[in-house]
Amino acid sequence: MERPADRPIQISEVSKLLQAKDLCDVERYFSEKGCPEFEYDAELDVFRFSEDGRFAFCREFADWTLLWERGYLDF
């Protein structure tokens, strides 16, 4: 069932639309272009928020709630 166009998307629906590997692919592209949004932690192979260094996502998992709260996911 599709959601009505006038109803905002819920955070629980985000993981159905995106996967953490999608975020990694996009961020790696922007990093290559010289305009990354996140800091890459090569030792752990994860991306962190540049504001405070908290974990944001890796290929297998994303902190969807924190990404949403900080405005990185805008649906």
N, C-alpha and C positions, 0 to 999 in steps of 0.2 A: 504494500500500500504506500503510495506517495504521500508526502506531507503537503498540507495546503500551503500555497505560496505566501500567505499572510502570517504563517506561524513561524517564529524564529526556530532555527535548528537547535537541538538540545545537545549538550556535550556528550551524552551517551550515544548519539548518532554519529559523532565524528569518526570514531574508529571504524565504522561501517563504510565511510567514504574515503578515508585515507588510511594508509598504513605507515608505520614509523620508517620503513625503508623508502617510502615516497619522500618524506621530509629530508632524509639523508641525501637522497639523489639531488633534490632541489638545492639544499644548502651547499653541497659539494660543488655544484655548478656555479652558484653565486660566489663561493670562495675562490674558485678559479678565475672569476672575472674581477676579483678584488673588492667585492662588496659583501662580505659575510655578515650575517645577522647574529651568529652565535660564535662562541669560541670552541675550537676543536681541541679535545684532550686526546692526543695521540696515544698516550700510555694506556688509557682505558678504552680508546676507540669510541668515544661518546662526544656529543655536543652539549655545551653548557651555556646558560644565559650569561651574557657578558656583564650584566649589571651586578650579579652577586656570585657567579660561578656555580649556581645550583644546576643539577642535572636537568636537561631539557629532553633529549632523546638520543637513541642509538638506532641501529638498523632493526632491532628486535622489539624495542619498547619505547614509548613516548609518554611523558607526563602530560597527558591531554588536558587535564584540569588546569595545570599551571600555564600551559601554552595558551589556553583559552582566556584565563584571567588576565594574562599579560598582553593580550591583544594580537597574538601571532596567528590565531585562527579566527577569521572573520567571515562567517557564513550568513 
